[in-house]
């Protein structure tokens, strides 16, 4: 008998607890939203995204002021805000204080392209193409010269068919992207190189921060070996000869570097 009483008491307690939780949930759903907090995750204080504009998008999409929590369409807000080309990810929720929290991760540009027509765009670390911004210009590698690829709105990745043909497997911007990634992985090269120039043959020249010489890389074939040779050359030979001694540094040849003096 005692055992039965304990079981019944437990069941009644569980029912009461579930009822209480349901009441609390319904009560909270009918409460008015307090504040909106927008947080932008990125490298550095400044970037493509401006908090004020994100607040305005929220208000235009679904004015959450004076709304109850259950009236706020979080999924729609995430979809609308996520359409911004500079946003990698957006997460929106209401916290225990009834504040709407908007967490946004900004895309990180690593390369700025100027094509033959003068059009510009960025490529980020995930191989996505971003339009230029009139509010922010990140300090990244610049690539210019004989680049005929234009930015096509609505196609966000350099491996999309409008930029890359899987048949020919030929794309200058893909080679530029791979080259940029390798340079960024090496602190010395990242500090040394400021620009990549694509010549009429589709070959690459590197422009250093210091000195006026041109570093002829050629094709992207054996790129890591070429850049390793370059680093060794700068650390040993250039330190002795000086930054202004050579006009060109050619890395195309196997196991050697060919230089021309000024």
PAKOL-433820 format. One line per field, with one value per residue: y, x, z of N, C-alpha, C in turn; residue in one letter. Coordinates in steps of 0.1 Angstrom, whole numbers, plus 5000, padded with zeros to 4 digits. Atoms other than C-alpha are relative to their C-alpha. Layout:
<atoms>
nnorth <- c(Y | ...) $
neast <- c(X | ...) $
nup <- c(Z | ...) $
canorth <- c(Y | ...) $
caeast <- c(X | ...) $
caup <- c(Z | ...) $
cnorth <- c(Y | ...) $
ceast <- c(X | ...) $
cup <- c(Z | ...) $
aa <- c(A | ...) $
</atoms>
This chain:
<atoms>
nnorth <- c(4988 | 4988 | 4999 | 4995 | 4986 | 4993 | 4999 | 4991 | 4987 | 4997 | 4996 | 4987 | 4990 | 4998 | 4992 | 4986 | 4993 | 4998 | 4989 | 4987 | 4996 | 4995 | 4987 | 4990 | 4998 | 4992 | 4987 | 4993 | 4997 | 4988 | 4988 | 4990 | 5000 | 4988 | 4993 | 5007 | 5000 | 5005 | 5003 | 5004 | 5007 | 4998 | 4996 | 4985 | 4993 | 4995 | 5010 | 4998 | 4999 | 4989 | 5004 | 4991 | 5005 | 5013 | 4996 | 4995 | 5011 | 5006 | 4992 | 5000 | 5013 | 5004 | 4991 | 5008 | 4992 | 5002 | 5013 | 5011 | 5009 | 5010 | 4994 | 4997 | 5011 | 5001 | 5006 | 4990 | 4990 | 5006 | 5001 | 4986 | 4995 | 5009 | 4997 | 4990 | 5007 | 4999 | 5008 | 5015 | 5007 | 4991 | 5008 | 4991 | 5006 | 4992 | 5005 | 5001 | 4987 | 4995 | 4992 | 5007 | 5001 | 5003 | 5003 | 5000 | 5002 | 4993 | 5007 | 4995 | 4998 | 5003 | 4996 | 4991 | 5001 | 4990 | 5007 | 4992 | 4989 | 4991 | 5004 | 5006 | 5008 | 5008 | 5015 | 5002 | 5012 | 5012 | 4999 | 4993 | 4986 | 4989 | 4987 | 4990 | 4992 | 4986 | 4997 | 5006 | 5006 | 5008 | 5001 | 5013 | 5001 | 4995 | 5007 | 4993 | 5004 | 5007 | 5008 | 4997 | 5005 | 4990 | 5004 | 5003 | 4999 | 5012 | 5012 | 4996 | 5008 | 5000 | 5013 | 5000 | 5002 | 4987 | 4996 | 5011 | 5011 | 5013 | 5007 | 4995 | 4999 | 4989 | 4987 | 4992 | 4996 | 5012 | 5000 | 4989 | 5004 | 5010 | 4993 | 4991 | 5008 | 5004 | 4988 | 4996 | 5010 | 4998 | 4986 | 4993 | 4996 | 4992 | 4987 | 4996 | 4999 | 4991 | 5001 | 5011 | 4996 | 5011 | 4995 | 5004 | 5015 | 5007 | 5003 | 4991 | 4992 | 4995 | 4986 | 5000 | 4988 | 4993 | 5002 | 4998 | 5012 | 5009 | 5014 | 5008 | 5013 | 5009 | 5007 | 5004 | 5013 | 5001 | 4987 | 5000 | 5001 | 4987 | 4990 | 5004 | 4995 | 4986 | 4997 | 5002 | 4990 | 4987 | 5000 | 5002 | 4992 | 4987 | 4993 | 4996 | 4992 | 4988 | 5001 | 4993 | 5004 | 5008 | 4996 | 5011 | 5013 | 5010 | 5012 | 5010 | 5010 | 5010 | 5000 | 4988 | 4987 | 4992 | 4986 | 4989 | 4988 | 4987) $
neast <- c(5008 | 4991 | 4994 | 5009 | 5002 | 4988 | 5001 | 5010 | 4995 | 4990 | 5007 | 5006 | 4989 | 4996 | 5010 | 5000 | 4988 | 5002 | 5010 | 4994 | 4991 | 5009 | 5006 | 4989 | 4997 | 5011 | 4999 | 4988 | 5003 | 5009 | 4993 | 4995 | 4985 | 4993 | 4990 | 4994 | 4985 | 4994 | 4986 | 4993 | 4987 | 4991 | 4987 | 4998 | 5012 | 5007 | 5002 | 5010 | 5013 | 5002 | 5010 | 5012 | 5007 | 5007 | 5011 | 5010 | 5006 | 5009 | 5012 | 5007 | 5005 | 5010 | 4998 | 5002 | 5004 | 5014 | 5006 | 4998 | 4990 | 5005 | 5003 | 4988 | 4997 | 4986 | 4995 | 5001 | 4989 | 4987 | 4999 | 4998 | 4987 | 4990 | 4999 | 4989 | 4989 | 4989 | 5003 | 4998 | 5010 | 5008 | 5007 | 5009 | 5008 | 5004 | 4994 | 5009 | 5004 | 5010 | 4993 | 4997 | 4986 | 4997 | 4986 | 4997 | 4986 | 4997 | 4991 | 4986 | 4994 | 4985 | 4994 | 5008 | 4997 | 5004 | 4999 | 4995 | 5009 | 4999 | 5009 | 4994 | 5007 | 4992 | 5002 | 4997 | 4992 | 5008 | 5000 | 5012 | 4997 | 5007 | 4999 | 4993 | 5008 | 4996 | 4999 | 4988 | 4991 | 4991 | 4987 | 4997 | 4993 | 5006 | 4996 | 5005 | 4994 | 5008 | 5011 | 5013 | 5012 | 5008 | 5008 | 5014 | 5009 | 5008 | 4991 | 4991 | 4988 | 4992 | 5001 | 5013 | 4998 | 4998 | 4986 | 4991 | 5004 | 4994 | 4994 | 4987 | 4993 | 4991 | 5006 | 4989 | 5004 | 4997 | 4986 | 4997 | 5005 | 4991 | 4987 | 5003 | 5001 | 4986 | 4993 | 5006 | 4995 | 4986 | 4999 | 4990 | 5005 | 5012 | 4995 | 4992 | 5007 | 5012 | 5008 | 4998 | 5003 | 5002 | 4995 | 5008 | 4999 | 5006 | 4990 | 5002 | 4989 | 5002 | 4995 | 4997 | 5003 | 4988 | 4993 | 5008 | 4998 | 5011 | 4998 | 5008 | 5003 | 5005 | 5012 | 5001 | 4994 | 4989 | 5000 | 4995 | 4985 | 4996 | 5001 | 4990 | 4988 | 5001 | 4998 | 4986 | 4992 | 5001 | 4994 | 4986 | 4993 | 5005 | 4996 | 4986 | 4999 | 5008 | 5013 | 5001 | 4990 | 5006 | 5012 | 5009 | 4997 | 5008 | 5001 | 5006 | 4990 | 4999 | 4989 | 4992 | 5007 | 4993 | 5003 | 4993 | 4997 | 5005) $
nup <- c(5000 | 4999 | 5013 | 5009 | 4996 | 5005 | 5015 | 5003 | 4996 | 5010 | 5012 | 4998 | 5000 | 5014 | 5008 | 4995 | 5005 | 5015 | 5001 | 4996 | 5011 | 5011 | 4996 | 5000 | 5014 | 5006 | 4994 | 5006 | 5014 | 5001 | 4995 | 5010 | 5002 | 4994 | 5008 | 5011 | 4999 | 5012 | 4998 | 5012 | 4998 | 5011 | 4997 | 4999 | 4996 | 5012 | 5011 | 5010 | 4994 | 4991 | 4991 | 5002 | 5011 | 4996 | 4992 | 5010 | 5007 | 4990 | 4999 | 5013 | 5002 | 4991 | 4989 | 4988 | 4989 | 4994 | 5004 | 4990 | 5004 | 5010 | 5013 | 5008 | 5009 | 4999 | 5012 | 5011 | 4998 | 5004 | 5015 | 5006 | 4997 | 5006 | 5014 | 5001 | 5006 | 4991 | 4988 | 5001 | 4992 | 4990 | 4990 | 4992 | 4990 | 4989 | 4988 | 4989 | 4996 | 5010 | 5009 | 5012 | 5002 | 5014 | 5001 | 5014 | 5004 | 5013 | 5009 | 4999 | 5013 | 5000 | 5013 | 5008 | 5014 | 5010 | 5013 | 5012 | 5002 | 4988 | 4990 | 4989 | 4991 | 4991 | 4998 | 4986 | 4997 | 5004 | 5014 | 5004 | 5005 | 4994 | 5007 | 4993 | 4991 | 4999 | 4986 | 4994 | 5009 | 4992 | 5005 | 5005 | 5013 | 5012 | 5013 | 5012 | 5013 | 5010 | 4994 | 5007 | 4992 | 4994 | 4989 | 5004 | 4989 | 4998 | 5000 | 4990 | 4998 | 5012 | 5007 | 5008 | 5015 | 5007 | 4998 | 5002 | 5008 | 4996 | 5012 | 5003 | 4987 | 5001 | 4995 | 4994 | 4986 | 4992 | 4998 | 4991 | 4987 | 4994 | 4997 | 4989 | 4988 | 4997 | 4995 | 4987 | 4990 | 4997 | 4995 | 5007 | 5013 | 4998 | 4997 | 5012 | 5012 | 5000 | 5012 | 5010 | 5014 | 5010 | 5013 | 5011 | 5001 | 4989 | 4990 | 4988 | 4994 | 4987 | 4997 | 4986 | 4992 | 5000 | 5013 | 5012 | 5009 | 5004 | 4998 | 5010 | 4995 | 5011 | 4997 | 4986 | 4999 | 4990 | 4993 | 4986 | 5001 | 5005 | 4989 | 4990 | 5006 | 4999 | 4986 | 4997 | 5008 | 4994 | 4987 | 5001 | 5010 | 5000 | 4988 | 5002 | 5012 | 4999 | 5006 | 5013 | 5009 | 5012 | 5007 | 5001 | 4994 | 5008 | 4992 | 5009 | 5003 | 4990 | 4991 | 5001 | 5001 | 5010 | 4997 | 5009 | 4992 | 5006) $
canorth <- c(5000 | 5024 | 5016 | 5025 | 5058 | 5067 | 5060 | 5080 | 5109 | 5108 | 5109 | 5138 | 5157 | 5151 | 5163 | 5194 | 5201 | 5197 | 5220 | 5246 | 5245 | 5249 | 5278 | 5295 | 5289 | 5304 | 5333 | 5341 | 5338 | 5366 | 5389 | 5420 | 5420 | 5443 | 5452 | 5443 | 5434 | 5430 | 5414 | 5412 | 5387 | 5396 | 5403 | 5439 | 5466 | 5478 | 5458 | 5455 | 5454 | 5484 | 5477 | 5506 | 5491 | 5457 | 5473 | 5490 | 5458 | 5442 | 5470 | 5470 | 5433 | 5428 | 5457 | 5439 | 5468 | 5463 | 5428 | 5397 | 5370 | 5346 | 5372 | 5375 | 5354 | 5345 | 5323 | 5351 | 5376 | 5351 | 5346 | 5383 | 5393 | 5363 | 5376 | 5403 | 5393 | 5401 | 5378 | 5342 | 5332 | 5347 | 5333 | 5350 | 5341 | 5355 | 5352 | 5347 | 5385 | 5388 | 5405 | 5397 | 5386 | 5388 | 5372 | 5378 | 5364 | 5386 | 5371 | 5375 | 5389 | 5377 | 5390 | 5420 | 5416 | 5443 | 5428 | 5441 | 5464 | 5480 | 5462 | 5451 | 5425 | 5404 | 5367 | 5355 | 5325 | 5302 | 5310 | 5332 | 5364 | 5396 | 5429 | 5460 | 5482 | 5520 | 5518 | 5496 | 5485 | 5457 | 5456 | 5425 | 5412 | 5429 | 5411 | 5428 | 5426 | 5402 | 5390 | 5387 | 5373 | 5396 | 5395 | 5379 | 5388 | 5357 | 5334 | 5335 | 5309 | 5309 | 5272 | 5281 | 5273 | 5310 | 5313 | 5279 | 5252 | 5216 | 5206 | 5229 | 5232 | 5266 | 5297 | 5325 | 5335 | 5299 | 5300 | 5334 | 5321 | 5291 | 5313 | 5338 | 5310 | 5298 | 5333 | 5339 | 5307 | 5320 | 5351 | 5361 | 5360 | 5376 | 5406 | 5406 | 5404 | 5432 | 5425 | 5398 | 5407 | 5384 | 5389 | 5384 | 5347 | 5340 | 5339 | 5355 | 5382 | 5392 | 5428 | 5431 | 5457 | 5467 | 5472 | 5478 | 5444 | 5421 | 5385 | 5363 | 5333 | 5319 | 5293 | 5280 | 5247 | 5237 | 5269 | 5259 | 5250 | 5283 | 5303 | 5284 | 5293 | 5329 | 5330 | 5315 | 5339 | 5370 | 5359 | 5351 | 5368 | 5399 | 5408 | 5410 | 5425 | 5450 | 5456 | 5477 | 5456 | 5434 | 5444 | 5410 | 5377 | 5347 | 5316 | 5296 | 5275 | 5243 | 5244 | 5279 | 5316 | 5338 | 5375 | 5406 | 5436 | 5471) $
caeast <- c(5000 | 5028 | 5044 | 5013 | 5009 | 5045 | 5039 | 5007 | 5024 | 5052 | 5028 | 5009 | 5041 | 5052 | 5019 | 5020 | 5056 | 5047 | 5017 | 5038 | 5064 | 5037 | 5022 | 5056 | 5063 | 5029 | 5033 | 5068 | 5055 | 5030 | 5056 | 5068 | 5103 | 5127 | 5157 | 5175 | 5213 | 5233 | 5268 | 5292 | 5320 | 5350 | 5387 | 5393 | 5369 | 5359 | 5345 | 5319 | 5290 | 5276 | 5255 | 5231 | 5222 | 5215 | 5192 | 5174 | 5170 | 5154 | 5130 | 5121 | 5116 | 5096 | 5093 | 5098 | 5091 | 5061 | 5056 | 5052 | 5079 | 5056 | 5049 | 5085 | 5094 | 5130 | 5134 | 5123 | 5147 | 5176 | 5168 | 5165 | 5196 | 5215 | 5210 | 5237 | 5267 | 5291 | 5274 | 5287 | 5263 | 5235 | 5219 | 5189 | 5172 | 5154 | 5173 | 5160 | 5158 | 5134 | 5161 | 5164 | 5200 | 5213 | 5247 | 5263 | 5296 | 5312 | 5330 | 5368 | 5381 | 5417 | 5421 | 5410 | 5407 | 5408 | 5400 | 5409 | 5378 | 5387 | 5359 | 5367 | 5356 | 5369 | 5374 | 5371 | 5388 | 5359 | 5364 | 5333 | 5332 | 5321 | 5313 | 5333 | 5320 | 5319 | 5321 | 5352 | 5383 | 5402 | 5440 | 5445 | 5465 | 5457 | 5456 | 5453 | 5464 | 5450 | 5420 | 5388 | 5365 | 5337 | 5316 | 5282 | 5255 | 5238 | 5268 | 5289 | 5316 | 5346 | 5339 | 5304 | 5300 | 5299 | 5335 | 5350 | 5347 | 5351 | 5360 | 5389 | 5397 | 5411 | 5404 | 5428 | 5408 | 5411 | 5448 | 5449 | 5429 | 5452 | 5483 | 5468 | 5461 | 5497 | 5511 | 5488 | 5501 | 5536 | 5542 | 5573 | 5557 | 5525 | 5546 | 5567 | 5541 | 5516 | 5504 | 5500 | 5501 | 5487 | 5506 | 5492 | 5504 | 5484 | 5516 | 5520 | 5544 | 5547 | 5552 | 5570 | 5563 | 5600 | 5622 | 5611 | 5620 | 5595 | 5593 | 5584 | 5566 | 5553 | 5526 | 5512 | 5529 | 5553 | 5542 | 5552 | 5588 | 5590 | 5579 | 5602 | 5631 | 5620 | 5619 | 5654 | 5668 | 5654 | 5666 | 5701 | 5711 | 5689 | 5699 | 5735 | 5730 | 5704 | 5668 | 5675 | 5702 | 5679 | 5653 | 5638 | 5638 | 5628 | 5616 | 5605 | 5637 | 5641 | 5665 | 5678 | 5668 | 5678 | 5681 | 5688 | 5705 | 5693) $
caup <- c(5000 | 5009 | 4976 | 4957 | 4976 | 4967 | 4930 | 4930 | 4948 | 4922 | 4893 | 4908 | 4914 | 4878 | 4864 | 4886 | 4875 | 4838 | 4843 | 4861 | 4833 | 4807 | 4826 | 4829 | 4792 | 4781 | 4805 | 4791 | 4755 | 4762 | 4777 | 4758 | 4743 | 4762 | 4741 | 4709 | 4711 | 4679 | 4682 | 4653 | 4654 | 4632 | 4632 | 4644 | 4655 | 4620 | 4591 | 4563 | 4587 | 4606 | 4636 | 4630 | 4596 | 4611 | 4636 | 4607 | 4588 | 4619 | 4622 | 4585 | 4584 | 4615 | 4639 | 4672 | 4694 | 4717 | 4704 | 4726 | 4724 | 4705 | 4678 | 4668 | 4638 | 4645 | 4614 | 4590 | 4606 | 4602 | 4565 | 4557 | 4576 | 4562 | 4527 | 4534 | 4512 | 4541 | 4566 | 4571 | 4598 | 4619 | 4650 | 4667 | 4699 | 4729 | 4762 | 4797 | 4802 | 4772 | 4751 | 4714 | 4708 | 4672 | 4668 | 4634 | 4620 | 4593 | 4563 | 4563 | 4530 | 4521 | 4485 | 4465 | 4428 | 4401 | 4367 | 4332 | 4331 | 4365 | 4383 | 4418 | 4443 | 4472 | 4478 | 4514 | 4531 | 4521 | 4484 | 4483 | 4462 | 4479 | 4464 | 4472 | 4500 | 4502 | 4539 | 4545 | 4527 | 4545 | 4542 | 4521 | 4491 | 4458 | 4425 | 4391 | 4355 | 4329 | 4349 | 4329 | 4356 | 4366 | 4397 | 4390 | 4415 | 4430 | 4424 | 4455 | 4451 | 4428 | 4420 | 4406 | 4369 | 4360 | 4372 | 4367 | 4341 | 4354 | 4318 | 4312 | 4349 | 4342 | 4363 | 4371 | 4403 | 4416 | 4412 | 4428 | 4457 | 4463 | 4460 | 4485 | 4510 | 4508 | 4513 | 4543 | 4560 | 4561 | 4583 | 4564 | 4530 | 4543 | 4555 | 4522 | 4495 | 4488 | 4453 | 4427 | 4390 | 4363 | 4330 | 4295 | 4296 | 4327 | 4348 | 4382 | 4394 | 4430 | 4441 | 4475 | 4502 | 4502 | 4471 | 4436 | 4421 | 4404 | 4416 | 4387 | 4399 | 4366 | 4369 | 4401 | 4395 | 4424 | 4441 | 4476 | 4465 | 4446 | 4476 | 4499 | 4476 | 4477 | 4515 | 4518 | 4491 | 4509 | 4543 | 4531 | 4499 | 4500 | 4535 | 4523 | 4488 | 4498 | 4488 | 4457 | 4440 | 4417 | 4392 | 4388 | 4407 | 4386 | 4405 | 4374 | 4371 | 4391 | 4421 | 4412 | 4413 | 4383 | 4391 | 4369 | 4384 | 4380) $
cnorth <- c(5013 | 5002 | 5007 | 5015 | 5008 | 5002 | 5011 | 5015 | 5005 | 5005 | 5013 | 5011 | 5003 | 5008 | 5014 | 5007 | 5003 | 5012 | 5013 | 5005 | 5005 | 5014 | 5011 | 5003 | 5010 | 5014 | 5008 | 5003 | 5012 | 5013 | 5009 | 4999 | 5013 | 5008 | 4991 | 5001 | 4994 | 4999 | 4996 | 4994 | 5001 | 5003 | 5015 | 5007 | 5005 | 4989 | 5004 | 5004 | 5012 | 4997 | 5007 | 4995 | 4987 | 5002 | 5005 | 4989 | 4992 | 5007 | 5000 | 4987 | 4996 | 5009 | 4993 | 5008 | 4998 | 4987 | 4990 | 4990 | 4990 | 5006 | 5003 | 4988 | 5000 | 4995 | 5010 | 5010 | 4994 | 4999 | 5013 | 5005 | 4992 | 5003 | 5011 | 4993 | 4999 | 4991 | 4985 | 4992 | 5009 | 4990 | 5009 | 4992 | 5010 | 4994 | 5000 | 5014 | 5007 | 5010 | 4992 | 5001 | 4996 | 4999 | 4998 | 4998 | 5006 | 4992 | 5007 | 5000 | 4998 | 5005 | 5010 | 5000 | 5013 | 4993 | 5010 | 5012 | 5010 | 4996 | 4993 | 4992 | 4993 | 4985 | 4998 | 4986 | 4987 | 5000 | 5006 | 5014 | 5010 | 5012 | 5010 | 5008 | 5014 | 5004 | 4995 | 4993 | 4993 | 5000 | 4985 | 5000 | 5006 | 4992 | 5008 | 4995 | 4993 | 4990 | 5003 | 4996 | 5012 | 4994 | 4998 | 4999 | 4987 | 4987 | 5003 | 4993 | 4999 | 4986 | 4999 | 5000 | 5013 | 5005 | 4989 | 4989 | 4987 | 4992 | 5005 | 5001 | 5012 | 5013 | 5007 | 5003 | 4988 | 4999 | 5011 | 4997 | 4990 | 5007 | 5009 | 4992 | 4996 | 5011 | 5003 | 4990 | 5002 | 5015 | 5009 | 5005 | 5009 | 5015 | 5005 | 5004 | 5009 | 4999 | 4989 | 5005 | 4988 | 5006 | 4995 | 4985 | 4992 | 4996 | 5010 | 5006 | 5005 | 5013 | 5001 | 5014 | 5009 | 4997 | 5002 | 4989 | 4993 | 4986 | 4992 | 4986 | 4990 | 4994 | 4996 | 4986 | 5000 | 5013 | 5000 | 4999 | 5014 | 5011 | 4997 | 5005 | 5015 | 5005 | 4998 | 5011 | 5014 | 5000 | 4999 | 5010 | 5015 | 5009 | 5005 | 5010 | 5013 | 4999 | 5005 | 4994 | 4993 | 5007 | 4989 | 4988 | 4989 | 4987 | 4988 | 4987 | 4990 | 5001 | 5012 | 5013 | 5008 | 5015 | 5009 | 5012 | 5012 | 5007) $
ceast <- c(5009 | 5007 | 4991 | 4998 | 5012 | 5000 | 4990 | 5005 | 5010 | 4994 | 4993 | 5010 | 5005 | 4990 | 5000 | 5012 | 4999 | 4990 | 5006 | 5010 | 4993 | 4995 | 5011 | 5004 | 4990 | 5001 | 5012 | 4997 | 4992 | 5007 | 5006 | 5015 | 5006 | 5009 | 5005 | 5015 | 5006 | 5015 | 5006 | 5013 | 5009 | 5014 | 5001 | 4987 | 4991 | 4998 | 4989 | 4987 | 4999 | 4988 | 4987 | 4992 | 4993 | 4988 | 4988 | 4994 | 4990 | 4987 | 4991 | 4993 | 4989 | 5002 | 4996 | 4996 | 4986 | 4993 | 5003 | 5011 | 4995 | 4997 | 5012 | 5004 | 5015 | 5006 | 5000 | 5011 | 5013 | 5002 | 5002 | 5014 | 5011 | 5003 | 5011 | 5012 | 5012 | 4998 | 5003 | 4990 | 4993 | 4992 | 4992 | 4992 | 4996 | 5006 | 4991 | 4995 | 4990 | 5007 | 5002 | 5015 | 5003 | 5015 | 5004 | 5015 | 5003 | 5010 | 5013 | 5006 | 5016 | 5007 | 4991 | 5004 | 4996 | 5002 | 5004 | 4991 | 5000 | 4989 | 5007 | 4991 | 5010 | 4997 | 5003 | 5007 | 4992 | 4997 | 4987 | 5003 | 4991 | 5001 | 5008 | 4990 | 5005 | 5002 | 5013 | 5008 | 5011 | 5014 | 5004 | 5008 | 4992 | 5004 | 4994 | 5007 | 4990 | 4990 | 4987 | 4988 | 4993 | 4991 | 4985 | 4991 | 4992 | 5008 | 5012 | 5013 | 5009 | 5000 | 4986 | 5003 | 5003 | 5015 | 5010 | 4994 | 5006 | 5007 | 5014 | 5009 | 5010 | 4993 | 5011 | 4996 | 5002 | 5014 | 5004 | 4996 | 5009 | 5013 | 4999 | 5000 | 5014 | 5008 | 4996 | 5005 | 5014 | 5002 | 5010 | 4995 | 4988 | 5005 | 5007 | 4992 | 4988 | 4991 | 5004 | 4995 | 4999 | 5004 | 4991 | 5001 | 4992 | 5010 | 4999 | 5014 | 4996 | 5007 | 5002 | 4997 | 5013 | 5008 | 4991 | 5002 | 4986 | 5004 | 4992 | 4998 | 4997 | 4987 | 4999 | 5005 | 5012 | 5001 | 5006 | 5016 | 5005 | 5000 | 5010 | 5014 | 5001 | 5003 | 5015 | 5009 | 4999 | 5007 | 5015 | 5006 | 4995 | 5004 | 5014 | 5001 | 4992 | 4987 | 4999 | 5010 | 4994 | 4987 | 4989 | 5006 | 4992 | 5001 | 4996 | 5009 | 5002 | 5014 | 5010 | 4991 | 5009 | 4996 | 5007 | 5002 | 4994 | 5011) $
cup <- c(5000 | 4987 | 4990 | 5002 | 4995 | 4985 | 4996 | 5003 | 4989 | 4987 | 5001 | 5000 | 4986 | 4992 | 5004 | 4995 | 4985 | 4998 | 5003 | 4989 | 4988 | 5003 | 4998 | 4985 | 4993 | 5005 | 4994 | 4985 | 4998 | 5006 | 4988 | 4999 | 5006 | 4990 | 4989 | 5002 | 4988 | 5003 | 4987 | 5003 | 4988 | 5006 | 5000 | 5003 | 4988 | 4990 | 4990 | 5007 | 5010 | 5008 | 4998 | 4988 | 5003 | 5008 | 4991 | 4992 | 5009 | 5001 | 4987 | 4998 | 5009 | 5013 | 5013 | 5012 | 5004 | 4996 | 5012 | 4994 | 4989 | 4987 | 4992 | 4992 | 4998 | 4986 | 4988 | 5001 | 4996 | 4985 | 4994 | 5003 | 4993 | 4985 | 4997 | 4995 | 5009 | 5012 | 4997 | 5007 | 5009 | 5009 | 5009 | 5010 | 5011 | 5013 | 5012 | 5005 | 4990 | 4990 | 4987 | 4997 | 4985 | 4999 | 4985 | 4998 | 4987 | 4992 | 5000 | 4986 | 5001 | 4987 | 4994 | 4986 | 4992 | 4986 | 4989 | 4998 | 5012 | 5011 | 5012 | 5009 | 5009 | 4999 | 5015 | 5002 | 4997 | 4985 | 4995 | 4995 | 5006 | 4992 | 5008 | 5009 | 5000 | 5014 | 5006 | 4990 | 5009 | 4994 | 4996 | 4988 | 4989 | 4988 | 4989 | 4988 | 4991 | 5007 | 4994 | 5007 | 5006 | 5011 | 4995 | 5012 | 5001 | 4999 | 5009 | 5002 | 4987 | 4992 | 4993 | 4986 | 4993 | 5001 | 4996 | 4992 | 5004 | 4988 | 4998 | 5013 | 5000 | 5005 | 5007 | 5015 | 5010 | 5004 | 5009 | 5015 | 5007 | 5003 | 5012 | 5013 | 5005 | 5006 | 5014 | 5011 | 5005 | 5004 | 4992 | 4986 | 5001 | 5002 | 4987 | 4988 | 5002 | 4988 | 4991 | 4987 | 4991 | 4986 | 4988 | 4997 | 5011 | 5011 | 5011 | 5003 | 5013 | 5002 | 5015 | 5006 | 4999 | 4987 | 4988 | 4990 | 4998 | 5002 | 4990 | 5004 | 4989 | 5003 | 5014 | 5003 | 5009 | 5008 | 5014 | 4999 | 4995 | 5011 | 5011 | 4996 | 5002 | 5014 | 5004 | 4993 | 5007 | 5014 | 5000 | 4991 | 5000 | 5012 | 4998 | 4988 | 5001 | 4992 | 4986 | 4990 | 4987 | 4995 | 4999 | 5007 | 4994 | 5008 | 4991 | 4999 | 5013 | 5008 | 4998 | 4999 | 4990 | 5002 | 4989 | 5009 | 4993 | 4992) $
aa <- c(X | X | X | X | X | X | X | X | X | X | X | X | X | X | X | X | X | X | X | X | X | X | X | X | X | X | X | X | X | X | X | X | X | X | X | X | X | X | X | X | X | X | X | X | X | X | X | X | X | X | X | X | X | X | X | X | X | X | X | X | X | X | X | X | X | X | X | X | X | X | X | X | X | X | X | X | X | X | X | X | X | X | X | X | X | X | X | X | X | X | X | X | X | X | X | X | X | X | X | X | X | X | X | X | X | X | X | X | X | X | X | X | X | X | X | X | X | X | X | X | X | X | X | X | X | X | X | X | X | X | X | X | X | X | X | X | X | X | X | X | X | X | X | X | X | X | X | X | X | X | X | X | X | X | X | X | X | X | X | X | X | X | X | X | X | X | X | X | X | X | X | X | X | X | X | X | X | X | X | X | X | X | X | X | X | X | X | X | X | X | X | X | X | X | X | X | X | X | X | X | X | X | X | X | X | X | X | X | X | X | X | X | X | X | X | X | X | X | X | X | X | X | X | X | X | X | X | X | X | X | X | X | X | X | X | X | X | X | X | X | X | X | X | X | X | X | X | X | X | X | X | X | X | X | X | X | X | X | X | X | X | X) $
</atoms>
